[in-house]
Every structure is written in structure tokens, then in C-alpha cells.
Amino acid sequence: MSRVVSSPQAAAPSSQRFSLVLIKPSHYDDDGYVIQWLRSAIPSNTLAVLNGLALECQSRRVLGENVELAITAYDETNTRVRPNRIARQLRGKRALVALVGVQSNQFPRALDIARPLRAAGIQVCLGGFHVSGCLAMLPGITPELQEAMDLGISLFAGEAEGRLDDLLRDAWQGSLKPLYNYMAELPALEGAPVPILPPTRIKRTAGKLTSFDAGRGCPFQCSFCTIINVQGRKSRRRSADDVEQIVRRNLAQGINRFFITDDNFARNRDWENIFDRLIRLREEEKLNIKFVIQVDTMCHRLPNFISKAGRAGVARVFIGLESINPDSLLGARKKQNKVAEYRKMLLEWKRAGATIFAGYIVGFPGDTPESVLRDIETIQRELPIDLLEPHCLTPLPGSEDHQRLFSAGAYLDPDLNKYDLEHVTTSHPAMSREEWEKLYKAAWESYYSLDHLKTVMRRATATRSNPGNMLLLLLWFYVCIRLENVDPLQGGYLRRKYRKDRRPTLPLENPLIFYPRYVANLLYKHLHLGALIVRYGWLRMRLKRDPGANSYMDLALTPVSDSAGSADAPTENAHGRQKLIGADKIAKAPGELTRA
């Protein structure tokens, strides 16, 4: 737990106190235990946004000059949340517990946190993508939302900028409304209070990394996406001044690494102004700042976007590749992805010095086990991607896919805890549930084969990336999938499990079984990780000492001619599957590999 204090201003005499507890819930693993770590991967942007808004409310004394607003923030991915203890601390006091940023897979855990709080008479408000997405796309109140309201939980749909004052005042008066629905009016972000978390909270994550959104909304129409229906398709963004303020406030507390959580930063209309400001901070003031961003596959068509991203300090980029099958992309209304341009775009990011993360979806209607694994091999061979993230095609509540299946009465798994992109939650026209689940795991295992890890490290060395950092990331992804059985972005260091924090629908385990197994698993995982570090650390040292390592070349690193991006469809190889770039598109530079 971390207590947030924003102002040294002392409370006035005879002051009163109102407690605001912000909780970002985690969700349960397949054994029913909360997914939680000693150090988790990424701080919650929603928690930072709500904390920043609350601090601004605190500074303005929105509840009255004599009312002290005491703010406490929890991120359950790295902090144990004990609802009964919170209930005892707040019993008989004026307080509000806000469950923030609750995604569909976190909704069951959020209700389990809320139940003992409501039983103790504590006011609870719950918001996030699940509430907002359901109200935006489905008729009426869904059963799980009604269950929450029947417990006396207030639901919040939409964004809190400009609305938190009213919510806090209602909670202060003990008169929360059952539903706050602001989906019809999305607020402007320029000049809004900036997202901020205290360093004590950020240091519970892997590295000095915090997150903020420079903008919200995406213009595209991907059928599996919830962003466009919750945050809209119009670009709403913070100004370059706002972003500079966020950076400087975090630098003042020792934080210099940032994840910009915009679903598609390339469609933020102020991207160039923001990059220019960050470039000035880095090149003129010599500030040591670096960023992670998310973009689409057509960002390279924006003049100077990638080159300025590199100068602005973008060290890692996540790209929604999703598939190399044009038919799958067209069926998902992801028309903006042009398969024939993938390598050209990726090589530009490599030249900018960025580590490339790419999303890949398993389970499009035309997918089969054979086609997916063949496509993974093609990606390994032909695209300079560093880290691939396969996900199950999931009809998330709030997406067009979910709305269509819901309206048609199709099967949708009733357990929301499974809507995490790692579990199969609906049926597939060509695969059974078991085949789909097996294929999802096989996609991870295929890409992260030990041989391909070596190839990625060789490419990192040849492109002047940091092979040591690449080794760390590769091992992070490998261990999360092979040893922890969770998506790496839900991962962390040193898994924490508490016997009594098991999902209420499952029985408590015998302590004589639970604790020895937990300790044995920790020892096994660390021994396995140690062996991998020794093995690949030796490869890293060999690459570092090899004078020819910088000249390594393979098909994925082969330059593409300027005309390569002109075609929208891939060519065919001898096996009838698409080649990403035709042989006529590859520059025949001396010493470089050409397609066989």
C-alpha cells in the first residue's frame, strides 16, 4: 500500500477526512489464484489517471475547505489487496473504494473484492472497459452488471475527466447513484490533470517505468477492438506542454522511462509536436528519457514519423501485426494492414534503434493448426520482429465481434475471467476448443524455440541493438509462457500466491500441500531460469567478441526496394503460401542474402 500526499498544505482546524481508495484489480489464473508478483511488468495507466485526477481534486478542496481528501492507491498485480482489512480500516468512516480500469477478465475479481466491502457498508464504485463496453454495445444491463448493482455497487461508464468532482461529492454525502453513464460525451484531454503515480508505487514494477496516455481514440474499425467503441474513433489528445509536464514531474521523482499507452500513437494528431518536444528535451537538455509506444502497420507512411520516434527516445514499439493472411485481416476489418509492406516498415524501426514487439492473433475463421504454424515459420524467416505475442481471437465485451455473437445467440463462455486473450471463449468453424487451445500454446512454443532466440540475438547485434537487453526480454517472454503460463505483459518477477486469496468458487487448499508445492515451484523456476541465463549469456558474450557479428545478414534483414510497398497483396511461394515480399522487391546489395 502506498499513501499519496500531493500537497504540504496542512488541514484546517476541525477538519474532516474523506478516504478515497483506488484499486486496480488483477485477475485469477487457471488454478484460481490472483496473478500477482513481487515486481509486475507495467504500471496501470488508469490508476495513474485516476490518481492524478484525485490529487487535483484534493488541491482544489472539492469537498470543502475543511475536508481532507486522503488518497490511497493499490495495483493488485504487485500488491496484496485484503478487502476485509480495508473494510475494518474504513468502517464507520466517510470513504469510497473505487475499482478502476476493470477489464472483462478482471470483473469477477473486482466483485470478489467489493463483496466484503459492501457487507461492511463501505461505498464502492466500479468502472473500466467492461462496464463502458457493455453499455456502449449491448442492449440493457447485462446480468453481471446487474449483480454488481444488486450488491449496491455504483457503476461508472466513460471517462472521469470533469466528472470526478460530482462522484466524490455524492460519495461524501453518502448518496452514490447506481449508474454514472458518460459514454455519450467523451471529454477533451488538453489541459486535463496529468496521470501520475508516486515512486513507491512505480518501483513495484520492472524498472523505473511509468505509463501515461498522450491521447485516446482510434480511427480504424477493427472488429475485435474495444477501444473504438469505448474511447471513440476521434483523436483526443494531450498537448505537447501536457506531455512535457508529465515527463518533468516524473523526472523530479526519479522516473525516466515511459509507456505511452495510446492504442495507436501514430493516429494521435499531435504526434509530431509531441515528438519534437521530446527531441528538444533529449538533444538540447540532454535528458535521459525513453519511451514505449504502440502504433499501426502503416505508421511508416507518415513522413518522418519513425525517424523522429527514434530521436525522441522510442526504444520499444508494439505493432498490431495480427496476421500475415490478407483474408483474415480483411474479415476483421483491419484493412489498414498491408502485408506486402510489413518488412519495409519493420526495417525502418530497426534503423531507428527500436525493439519490435508484434501482436499476432490465433483463431481467425480461416486459421488451421497447419496454416498458423506455417505462418509463424514465415514470420521467423522473413520479418525482423524481436518479440511476437500470439493471442487468441477473443470477442471482448465492447467489441463488434462480441456484439455480433451476442445478438446471434452464439456461444460465449460465461466465465469473464477467461476473457484475457489467452483462453478460448467462443467456437471456431474449423477447430474444436481443444485444438484451438493447443494451437495457441504451440504458436508461442514455435516462435520462442531456442534456435530462434539465437537468431533474434544475432539480428540485435547486427542492427546495433543491445543484445543484453534483448536477452533479458527474450527470457522474460520465454519464462512467462513456459514456466508461469501467463502472457508476458501480465508477467513479472517472483510469482506471489496466497492460499486464502483463492477464487471463492474453488476450495481452499491444505496448507501442507499448498506451501511445499509453492516453494518447490519457485526453486524449479529459478533453477531453470539460471540455466537459460548461463546458456544464452554465453551466446551473448560470443556475439560481443565476434568481429563478424555486426555483418550478420538473413532474409528478414535484407533491405527492401522503395517500390516494395506498392502492392497490397503478397506474392506466392512454391508451397502456395504468401511470401511477404516478392523476390523482385528485394534490394540486391553485395553480400546480402536473396530469396532462394
N, C-alpha and C positions, 0 to 999 in steps of 0.2 A: 504494500500500500504506500502511496506517496501523497503527502499533503501539499496542495498547491497554494502558495501565497503570492499574490501578484503585487501587492502594494504595502508599503510600510505604514500607511495611514492607520492610526490607532482607532479602535472602535470608540464611538462617543459614549459618555456615561449613560448608564441604564440601557445599554444596547441589548438588542435581542439577536438571536442566532438562528439562521436557517441553513441546514446541511443539504448540499447537493452532491450526490454520489453518482459518478459516471462510470458505467461498466460496459466494456466491450466484451461480449461473451465469446468463448471458444465453442467447439462442438465435440461430440463423442466419437471415439474410434470404434472399430468393429467389436471390441470387447466391452464397450460401454464406459470407458474411462475418458475423462476430459483430456483433450490434446493440449499439452502444456509442457513447457521447457524451462530449464534454468535460464537460457537465453533463446529468445524466439527470433524469427527471421526479420520481420518488418513491423515497425510501429503502425498502429491504426491511424489512418488519416482522419476518419470520422471522429475518433477520440480526440485528436488534436484540434479539429474544427470546433467541436462542442466545448472543449476546454477553453479555447481562445474566445469563443462567444461568451462563455460563462465569466471569464475573467473581465471581459469588457462590461458585462452586466454588474459585476462586483464593483468595478471602478466607478460606475455611474450610480451606484446605490439604488438599483431599480426597485428594491423592496422597501425603501425608506432610508432616511439618513441614519437612523439608529439601528438598522438591521444589518448584521454582519453575515455575508454570504460565504460560507465555508465550503470549499470545493475539494473533493477527493476523487482521484482517477484510478481506475483499475483496467489493466489489459489482461484478460484471463489466459492468454497464450503464454504469459510468463509470470503470472501472479495468481496464487490460490485465492479464489473467491469463496468466502464462507457465509452464505446467506443468513444462517442462524446467528452468527456473531454480529453481522451488520444489523440484524433486527434488534438484538439486545442493546447495541450501542445507540440506536435511533429511537427505541421505544419511548413513547411519551414526549418526543421532541418534534418540532416542525422540520420536516425533511421531505426530500424527493429522491428516489432512486431512479435514474434514467438508464435504461438498457439501450445502448446506442449502436447504430450501424449493423443491426441484426440482419444477417443474410438468411436465406431459407434454411440452410443446413445448421444454422445456429439457433433457429427458433425454438426447437424442443429444449435445448439447454437454457435459453433465456426464460422460458416458462418455469423450468425447474428452479432457477434462481429466484424467480418472482414469487412462487407459491408461499414459501415460509415468510417472506416479507409482507405479503398481503395478509397472511394469517395473523401477523403481529400488528396489523393496522397501518403499515408503512405505505405511503403513496408510491406507486410505480407507474412510469411511463415507458413505453416501448416503441422504438422507431427503427427505420432502416429499410433496406431494399425489399425485404419480404413484404412488409406492410404496404409500402408505397407501390410495389409492383402488382400486388394482388388488387389493390383498389384502383390502379390505373387500367388494368387489362381484363378484370373479371367482373361479372355482374354480382352485386350484393356483397355481403360479408361472408367470407369463407368459414368453414367450421372451426379451424384452428384460431382464426382471429376472433370469432365469437366466443370460443373457450377462454381466450385471454380477457375479453371484455366481461364475461361472466365472473371471472376472478376479481374484477374491479380494477384491472389494468387499463390505463389510458393509452390509446394508440395514437401515434404521431406519423402522419404521412406527408412527405415532402421535405423541404429543407428548412433549417431553423434560423437562417439569417433573417433578422427583422421580426421573428416570431417568438424568440426565447423569452423576451420580457413578459409577454402575456402568459406563457406557460408557467413561468416562475411565480407570477402574481397569483394565478389560480391556485398553484400548489401552496403558496403562503397562506391563502385563505382557506385551504382545505376543500377546494371546490373544483377539482380537475374535471374536465369534460371527458366523456367516454371516448371521443374521437376528435382529433385535430387533423383536418384534411386540407392541406395546402397544395395539392397536386395541380390545381388549375392555374396557379400563379407561382412561377419559379423566380426567385429573387436575383437581382443583379449582384455581382461579386466585387466589382471595382470599389475599393474603399471599405469593404467589409472587414470586420475584425479578423486578424490573421490567425491561421492554425498554429498552435504552439503547445508543446509538451515540456515538462520540466526535465532536466538532465537525469534525475534519478529514475524517471520512467524510461527514457530513451536508452540508458545504459543497460537495461534489461534485455536489449535486443543485440543482434550480432553486429558489433561495430558501432561507431558513432554515426548512426544513420537515423534520420527522422523523415517524415513524409508531409507533403502538403499538396493541395490541388491548385494549379495555376488557372484552371478552367474546368468547366463541366459541359457536357453535351457532345454529341457526335452526329454528323450529317448523314451517315450511311444508314442502311436499312437491314443489317444482318438479322436473320430471323431468329437466331439463338441468343441475341443480345438483349439484356435488360436495361442497359444504360440509356438507350434512345427513348425508352418508354417511361423511365423514372427521372432522368435528368434532361430529357428533351434532345431535339436534334439541332437546336440553335446554340452557337458558341457563346457561352457566358464566361467571362474571364476576369482575373485579377490584372491590374496594371503592372507595368514594369516596376513602378515605385513600390507597389504592394509586395512583389516578389523580392525586391531588394531589402525591404523591411524584414521579411521572413528570414532571409539569409543572415542579415546582420544580427537580428535578435538571437538566432541560434548560435552564431559565431561567438556572441558575448557569453554564452553558457557552454562553450567548448564543443559545439556540434558543427561539423563541416561537410557532412555527407547527406544528400537529399534524394528521396524518391518522389518525383513529381507524378502524382497519381492520375493525372488526366488520362482517360481511357484512350485518347488519341491526341497527343500533343501537337502533331502535325496539322490538325484541324483547329487548333487554337489560333484565332485570327491575329493575336498579338505575339505569335511565336518569335517573329524577327525582333521586335522591340525587346522582348524578354531576353533572347539570346544576346543581343547587342549589349544590354545592361550587364549580363553575366560576364561577357567577354571583357568589358571595361573593368569589372571588379577583379578579374583574374589577371589581365595583362597590364593594366595600369596600376592597380593597387596591390597586385601580387598576392591576392587572397587564395589560399589553398582550399578550393571548393570543388566538389564533384557531384555528378547527378546521374540518376537512373530515370529514363523516360520510356513511355510506351507510344508507338507510332504504327501507322498502317504501311502496307507494302508499296504504296505509291508516293511516299514522302520524298523519294529522290527526284521526283519531277518538280518539286518546289525549288526554284533557283536558290542555291547557297544554303539550303536547309541543313544538309548533312555536314558540310564543311564548317558552318557556324556552330552546329551542335558540338563538334569536336573541340573547337576553340572555346566554347562556353563551359566545357568540362564534363560533357556527357561521356561517362566511362562505360555505361551499360545501357543497352537498348532492348526493349521487349517488342517483338513484331508478331502480329497476328497472322502467321502464315496460313494456318488451319488445314491446308491440303495442297497437294500438287496435282489434283484432279480437277480440271476446269468444270466438269459436270457437277461435281459436289459443291464447288463454290457457287455456281450459278443457282443450284437448287436451294442454297442457303441465303440467296440474295446478296451474296458477297461479291458483287460484280466488279468492285474496285480492284480485286486481286488479279493481276496479270501474271500468270505462271511464267511466261517467257521472259519476264523482266526480273525475276527473283534474284538470279546470281548477280546481275549488274548492280542491283540495289544493295545486296549484301556486301559486295566488294567495296562499294563506296563507304559503307560503315566501317569495314576493316581498315580502309585507308585513313579514316578519321580516328582510328585507335580505339573503337568501341568493342566491348564484349557483346556478342549477339545471343540473346535468348529468343526462341521462337515457339509459338503455340502451334500445336498440331491436334486436330480433332479426329478421334476414332469413333466411327459409328454412323457416318453418313449413309443414306439409304443404299447407295451403290457399293459400299465397302464390303469386302470379304476378308477373311484372315490372310489369304494369299495376296490380295491386292495391297493391303495395308503394309504387310511386312516387305513386300517388294518396293513399295514407295519409300519406306524407311531406308532401305538399302540405297535407293536412288538419292535421297537427301544426303546420306552419309558420303556418297561418292561425288556428288555434283554441286552441293551447296556449302559454302563456308560458314555454317552455323556452329556455334560453340555448344550451346545447351538447348536441347529440344525438350518441350514439355507436352507430351501427349495427354489429352483429356478425353473423357467420354462425352459424346454429344448429349447434352443434358437439357431437357425442357424446363428451364428455370422459371419459376413463377415471376411474371413481369415481362416475359419474352413472348414474341409472336408464336413461336413453336408451342409453348405451353398453352397459350390461349386457344390455338387451333385444336390441340389434342383434348383439352378440357371441354371445348364446345362439342367435339365429336364423340365424347364419352369414351375415349381411348384409355388404355391402361396407363395410369400414373402411380408410381409407388407411393403409398400413403405415408411412409416414414420420411419426413422432411430432412432428417439428419443425413440422409444419403445424397441430398442434392448438393454435392461438393465437387462435381466434375470427375470424381474418382469411382463412382458407383453407377451401375446401370439402373435407370429409373423408369424406363419405358420399353416397349417392344421394338424389334428390328425386323424388316421384311425378309432378310436373308440369313440372320444368325439367331440362335437361341440366346437366352440370357447368359447361360454358362459359357457359350462360345465368345460372346462379346466381352464378358469379364476376363476371360483367359487372354483374348486378343489385346485388351488394354494393358495387361501386365507384360505380354510378350513385346509390345511396342516399346515400352521402357527398356526391357532387358536387351532388345535388339540394338537400340541406339546406343545404350551405355555398355556395350560389350567392352571388354578390357582392351581389345585391339583398337577399337575406335577411340577410346580415351587417349591412347598413344598418338593417334593421328591428329586429334584436336590439339594436343600439346605441341606437336610438330608444327602445325599451322600457326599456333600462337607465337611460337618462336620466329617463324618465317615472316610474320606480319608485324614484328616488333611489339607484340603484346607482352604482357607479363606472364611467363609460363608458371611462375609460382602461384600467382593469384588464380590462374586458370586451373591449376591442380587443386587448389582449395575448393573452387566452385564445383569442379567435376566430382570430387569426393563427396561434397555436400549432397549433390543430387543423387549420386550412386548409393550412398548410405541411407538417405531418406527413403528411397524406393525399396532397396534390397533388404535393409535391416529394420527400418521403422515402419514401413508400409504406409507412408503418408506422402502426399505431394510435397516437393521440396519447399514451396512457398508457404506451406503450413508447418515446415520443419523447424528445427532449432538444435541447440546443443544440450545434451543430457536430459532425456525424457523424464518428466516427473509424473508419478502416479500416486494417487491417494486412495486407499482401499475404500474409504467411506464416501468418496466423490463419484461413485459409480452411478450410472443411469438408474433412476428409480425403478424402471421396468425390469431390471436384472437383479439377481440376488447378490448380497454381499459375500465375498469370498472368505474362506477360512484364513485367518492371519498366518497360520503355519504353512499354508500353501502360497498365499499371495506374496509375502515378503521374500522368502528364499528364491522364488521364481523371478521376482523383480530384480534382485541383486545379481542373480546369475545372468539374466539378460543384459544388464548393464556391463558386466565383466566381459561377456562374449562379444558384445558390440564394440567395446573399446579395443579388445584384442584384435578383432577383425579390422577395425579402422587403422590400428597401429601397423598391421601387416601391409595394408594398402599404402599407407604413407611411406613406409620403407621402400616398397616396390616402385612406386611412382616418383618418390623423391629421388631415387637413384636415376630414373629416366630423366628427370629434370636436370640433375647435375650433368649427365652426359650431354644433354642438349646445350647446356650452358657452356660446356667446354669444347663442343664440336664447332670448328670454324666453318663448316659447311652447312650448319643447321639453318642459317639465315637464308640460304638459297633453296630450301626445300620447296618443291612445287608439285601439285597434283591437279586433277581436273577441277576441283572446287575453287582453287586459287587462280586458275587460268583466266587472264583478262578477257573481257567481252568487248567486241567492237561497238562503236556508237550506234550502229544500226540494229543491235541485238534486241532492243526494247520495242521494236516496231510491231512485232507480231503479237497478237493476243492469245494465240493457241500454240501449244508446244508441238515439236516435231515428234515423230515416232522412231523408236529404236527397233532393232531386229526382233525383239520379243513382243512388239505390239504395244508396249507401254510408252508413255511420253518421255522423251528426253527434255530436260528443262531448257537447254539452249542448243540450237542446231549447230552442226559442225561448221557451217558457213558463217556463223556468228562469232566464232572464237578467234581472237587475235593470234596470229602465228608468230609470236615473238621467239627469238632464238633461245633454245634451251628449255622452252616451256612445253608441257605435255599438251598434246592434242587428242581429240576423241578418237578412239580406235574404230 
